[in-house]
Amino acid sequence: MSDNTNNERIDRRTLLRGAAAAGVVGIAGCSGNGGDGSDGSDGSDGSDGSDGGTDIIRWHAGGTGGTYFPLSGEFEGVIENQTDYPVEVSSTGASVENVGSLGNGDADFALIQNDIAYFARNGEGLDAFDGSPVESLRGVATLYPETIHVLINPDADVSSLSDLEGMRVNTGDLGSGTQVNALQILESAGGLTTDDFDEQNTDFTQAANQLRDGDVDAAFVVGGWPVGAVEELATTTDVQILNMSDEERQAARDDASWFADDTIPAGTYEGIDEDVNTVSVQAMIATRSDFSADTVEAVTEAIFENLDQLSIKTDFISVDSAQDGMSVELHEGAARYFE
C-alpha cells in the first residue's frame, strides 16, 4: 500500500512523540495474539465459537464530537437487537489508541482509519509501530470516507497550507489518526514540520471551542461529513474550511497512497456556500485475531443485514463496498460472512 519512499518520509517525522500519553504505550508488547487471561479470556483463538469469556463486547469508538462515537452507538443498538451480545461503547482518542486497545485485548472491536491499520499491522510508517507490528490486528469491514477538514479562523488570513507557518494549529488528539493525517498533509502539501508552527492537541470538541475563542488559527478534524463538532461550531461562529488546491491534493496523494480526493458539498455546514476540495482516508471496523470467529461473524451479519436501522453515513455503508480499501487481513469471522 505504500512504497519505501513513503515509509521513509513518514518515519522521519516526530508524529507521535507523546503517543504513550494517549494510551498506546503498550503497543510494543501487543504484537502477539492478545488475551493473557486478564480480561477473563484464555488467549485462545476463539475458533470453537466461545466468546473468550467476555460477557460484554467492548467496542472502542472515538471522541464524542466526531462520527465514530454516534455511529458506534447505532451499531450497539443493532447488535443488541439482533444478537444475544451486550455491547459497551467507549469514547477514546480514536485510531492509534484503539489499535493499542485491540492489541492488548482491552477492546474487542474498534473503529480506526485504514492507513493507521496498515501502519500498525506492518510495524512501519509511525514511531508508535516502528518495528513492533500489531500482529493480532484484523479487519472486519470498511465503512465510509473520512474527510480531512482544515478549519480556519477567518481572521487568520489563510488561503493555503503553507500560510499556516508560524500559526497556532490544532492537529487533533495526541496520538490520534487525525494528528497523523494532519502532520502528513502539512509536510507533504504545505512544506511544514512541527518546528514551523505552534502545535496544539485536543479532541474535536475542544478544537472547535479553541477556534470559537480565537485560541488557534486552524484546526484539523477528520471524519465523515457532517461532523457534529463542526456543525455545532458553524451555527455559533464564522468558520472557514480550507479549499485545497489541485497541487496540494496531488502532493498529499503522492506522499501517501491511502489519501483520495474528496469534496465537502456546499451547504453541508452553515456558512459554507461552495464545495470544498480536500482529501480523505477510509473508516473501518477492526477486531483482534483471538476474538471468537462466531461472534465476529454474528456481529458483522447483524450490522450488514440491518443497514436500514442506521441513520449515519447510510449513503456509503454497504455490503458491496465493505472491502474497498481494506488494508489488513480479514478476520475469519468477517470472511465467513462476506465470502
C-alpha positions in Angstrom: 0.0 0.0 0.0 3.0 2.3 0.5 6.4 2.2 -1.0 9.8 2.6 0.6 10.0 6.2 -0.2 6.6 6.9 1.5 7.7 4.9 4.6 11.0 6.8 4.9 9.3 10.2 4.6 6.8 9.3 7.3 9.3 7.6 9.6 11.4 10.7 9.9 8.6 12.7 11.3 8.1 13.1 15.1 4.4 12.5 14.7 3.8 10.7 18.0 6.4 11.9 20.5 3.7 11.8 23.2 1.9 8.7 22.0 2.4 7.0 25.3 0.2 9.7 26.9 -2.5 8.8 24.5 -2.7 5.2 25.7 -0.5 3.4 23.2 2.5 2.9 25.5 1.7 -0.9 25.5 1.8 -1.3 21.7 5.3 -2.7 21.6 4.1 -5.6 23.7 0.9 -6.1 21.7 2.2 -7.9 18.7 1.2 -11.3 19.9 -2.2 -12.9 19.7 -3.8 -10.9 22.5 -5.5 -12.4 25.6 -3.4 -13.2 28.6 -6.5 -14.0 30.7 -6.6 -10.6 32.4 -10.0 -9.9 30.8 -11.4 -13.3 31.5 -10.1 -14.7 28.2 -7.7 -17.6 27.9 -5.8 -16.3 25.0 -7.2 -18.9 22.6 -8.2 -18.1 19.1 -11.9 -18.4 19.9 -12.4 -20.7 16.9 -14.6 -23.0 18.9 -17.3 -20.4 19.0 -16.8 -19.2 22.5 -16.6 -15.5 23.2 -13.3 -15.9 25.1 -15.1 -15.5 28.4 -16.1 -11.9 27.7 -19.7 -11.3 28.5 -19.8 -7.8 27.1 -18.5 -6.8 23.7 -16.1 -3.9 24.3 -16.4 -1.5 21.4 -13.9 1.4 21.3 -15.1 4.4 19.2 -13.6 7.9 19.3 -14.3 11.4 20.7 -17.9 12.3 21.3 -17.7 15.2 18.8 -16.8 13.1 15.8 -18.5 10.4 13.8 -17.1 7.3 15.4 -18.9 7.7 18.6 -22.5 8.2 17.5 -22.1 5.6 14.7 -20.8 3.1 17.2 -23.8 3.8 19.3 -26.1 2.9 16.4 -24.0 -0.3 15.9 -24.6 -1.1 19.5 -28.3 -0.8 19.2 -28.4 -3.0 16.1 -26.1 -5.7 17.6 -28.1 -5.9 20.8 -31.4 -6.1 18.9 -30.2 -8.8 16.6 -28.0 -10.9 18.8 -27.6 -12.0 22.4 -24.4 -10.0 22.9 -24.5 -6.8 25.0 -22.2 -4.1 23.8 -20.3 -1.4 25.7 -19.2 1.6 23.6 -16.3 3.7 24.9 -15.2 7.1 23.9 -11.4 7.1 23.1 -8.7 9.1 21.4 -9.6 7.1 18.2 -7.5 5.3 15.7 -4.0 4.9 17.2 -5.3 4.5 20.8 -7.8 2.0 19.5 -5.2 -0.1 17.8 -3.3 -0.4 21.1 -6.6 -1.4 22.9 -7.2 -4.2 20.3 -3.6 -5.3 20.5 -3.5 -5.6 24.3 -7.0 -7.2 24.5 -8.8 -4.2 26.1 -11.1 -3.9 23.1 -12.9 -6.5 21.0 -13.9 -4.2 18.2 -12.9 -0.7 17.3 -13.3 2.0 14.6 -10.0 3.0 13.0 -8.6 4.6 9.9 -7.4 2.3 7.1 -4.0 4.0 6.9 -3.4 3.6 10.7 -4.4 -0.1 10.4 -1.8 -0.6 7.7 0.9 1.0 9.7 0.1 -1.0 12.8 -0.2 -4.4 11.1 3.1 -3.9 9.2 5.1 -2.2 12.0 6.1 0.7 9.9 5.3 4.3 9.0 4.8 5.6 12.5 7.1 5.8 15.5 4.4 4.1 17.6 4.5 1.0 15.5 8.1 1.0 14.1 9.5 -2.5 14.4 6.6 -3.6 16.6 3.8 -4.8 14.3 0.4 -5.4 16.0 0.1 -8.9 14.5 -3.2 -9.6 16.1 -5.0 -6.7 14.2 -7.7 -7.9 11.8 -10.2 -6.2 9.6 -13.9 -6.6 9.6 -15.3 -4.0 7.1 -14.6 -0.6 5.6 -17.4 1.9 6.1 -17.1 5.4 4.6 -14.6 8.1 3.6 -13.2 10.1 6.5 -12.8 13.6 5.2 -9.9 15.9 6.2 -11.4 19.2 7.4 -8.9 22.1 7.8 -10.9 24.6 9.8 -9.7 28.2 9.6 -10.3 31.2 11.8 -11.5 33.8 9.3 -9.2 36.4 10.9 -6.1 34.3 10.2 -6.0 35.2 6.5 -5.1 31.6 5.4 -5.6 30.5 1.8 -3.1 27.7 1.6 -1.5 25.1 3.9 1.8 26.9 3.6 0.2 30.0 5.1 0.0 28.2 8.4 3.7 28.7 9.0 4.1 30.4 12.4 0.5 30.0 13.4 -1.3 28.1 16.1 -2.6 24.8 14.6 -4.6 22.1 16.4 -3.7 18.8 14.8 -6.1 16.7 16.8 -5.7 14.5 19.9 -2.2 13.4 20.6 -1.6 10.0 19.1 -4.9 10.1 17.1 -5.3 9.3 13.4 -6.3 13.0 12.9 -2.8 14.1 14.2 -1.1 11.6 11.9 -3.0 12.8 8.9 -2.6 16.5 9.8 1.2 16.2 10.1 1.4 14.2 6.9 -0.6 16.8 4.9 1.2 19.8 6.5 4.6 18.4 5.5 3.8 16.9 2.1 1.4 19.6 0.8 2.4 22.6 2.9 6.1 22.0 3.4 5.8 22.5 7.1 7.1 20.4 10.0 6.3 20.8 13.7 9.1 23.3 14.0 7.2 25.7 11.7 4.0 26.2 13.7 2.7 26.1 17.2 1.1 22.6 17.5 -2.0 22.2 19.8 -3.5 18.8 20.6 -7.2 18.3 21.7 -10.2 16.4 20.6 -12.7 17.7 18.1 -15.0 19.4 20.5 -12.2 21.3 22.3 -10.6 22.2 18.9 -13.9 23.8 17.9 -14.0 25.7 21.2 -10.4 27.0 20.6 -11.4 28.2 17.1 -14.5 29.9 18.5 -12.5 31.6 21.2 -9.7 32.6 18.9 -7.1 30.4 20.7 -6.0 28.7 17.5 -5.8 29.8 13.9 -6.6 26.5 12.3 -7.7 23.0 13.4 -7.8 19.6 11.7 -10.9 17.5 12.0 -11.1 14.1 10.3 -14.4 12.5 10.0 -17.3 11.7 7.6 -19.2 14.8 6.9 -21.2 16.2 8.5 -19.1 16.1 11.7 -21.1 17.0 14.7 -18.5 19.3 16.3 -18.1 21.2 13.0 -21.9 21.5 12.6 -22.2 23.0 16.1 -19.3 25.4 15.5 -20.7 26.6 12.2 -24.0 27.5 13.9 -22.4 29.7 16.6 -19.5 31.4 14.9 -18.0 32.2 11.5 -15.6 29.5 10.3 -13.9 28.7 7.0 -12.8 25.3 5.6 -9.6 25.4 3.6 -10.2 24.6 -0.1 -7.1 22.6 -1.0 -5.7 23.3 -4.4 -5.2 20.6 -7.0 -1.4 20.9 -6.4 -1.9 20.4 -2.6 -4.1 17.4 -3.1 -1.7 15.8 -5.6 1.2 16.3 -3.2 -0.8 14.6 -0.4 -1.7 11.7 -2.6 1.9 11.4 -3.9 3.2 11.2 -0.3 0.7 8.7 1.0 -1.3 6.4 -1.3 -4.2 6.0 1.1 -5.3 9.6 0.6 -8.0 10.1 -2.0 -9.6 13.2 -3.4 -12.8 14.2 -1.6 -15.2 17.1 -1.7 -17.4 18.6 1.1 -20.6 19.7 -0.7 -21.8 23.2 -0.4 -24.4 23.6 2.3 -23.0 20.7 4.5 -22.2 23.3 7.1 -23.8 26.6 7.8 -22.0 29.4 6.1 -20.1 27.1 3.7 -21.8 28.0 0.4 -19.4 26.5 -2.0 -17.9 23.0 -2.5 -14.7 22.5 -0.6 -11.9 20.4 -2.2 -9.9 18.2 0.2 -8.7 14.6 0.7 -9.9 11.7 2.8 -9.0 8.3 4.2 -11.3 5.4 5.0 -13.0 4.4 8.2 -13.1 0.7 9.1 -14.2 -1.7 11.8 -11.3 -3.7 13.2 -11.0 -6.6 15.7 -8.3 -8.9 17.0 -7.3 -12.3 15.7 -8.0 -14.1 19.0 -11.6 -12.9 19.3 -14.3 -15.5 18.6 -14.9 -16.1 14.9 -18.5 -17.0 15.6 -19.0 -13.7 17.5 -17.3 -11.6 14.8 -19.5 -13.3 12.1 -22.7 -12.7 14.2 -21.8 -9.0 14.7 -20.9 -8.5 11.1 -24.1 -10.1 9.9 -26.2 -8.1 12.4 -24.8 -4.8 11.1 -24.8 -5.5 7.4 -28.2 -7.2 7.3 -29.8 -4.3 9.1 -28.3 -1.2 7.5 -31.8 0.2 7.2 -31.6 0.7 11.0 -28.7 3.1 10.7 -29.1 6.9 10.2 -25.4 7.9 10.0 -23.3 7.5 6.7 -26.0 5.5 5.1 -25.0 6.7 1.6 -21.7 5.0 2.0 -22.0 1.9 4.2 -22.9 -1.2 2.1 -22.1 -4.9 1.7 -20.8 -4.2 -1.8 -18.2 -1.6 -0.6 -17.3 -3.2 2.7 -13.9 -4.4 1.5 -13.0 -1.3 -0.5 -9.7 0.0 0.9 -9.3 -2.9 3.4 -5.7 -2.6 4.3 -5.2 -5.6 6.7 -6.0 -9.3 6.7 -9.7 -10.0 7.2 -10.8 -11.8 10.4 -12.0 -15.3 9.9 -15.5 -14.5 11.2 -15.9 -11.5 8.8 -14.6 -13.6 5.9 -17.3 -16.2 6.6 -20.0 -13.5 6.2 -18.6 -11.7 3.2 -17.4 -14.7 1.3 
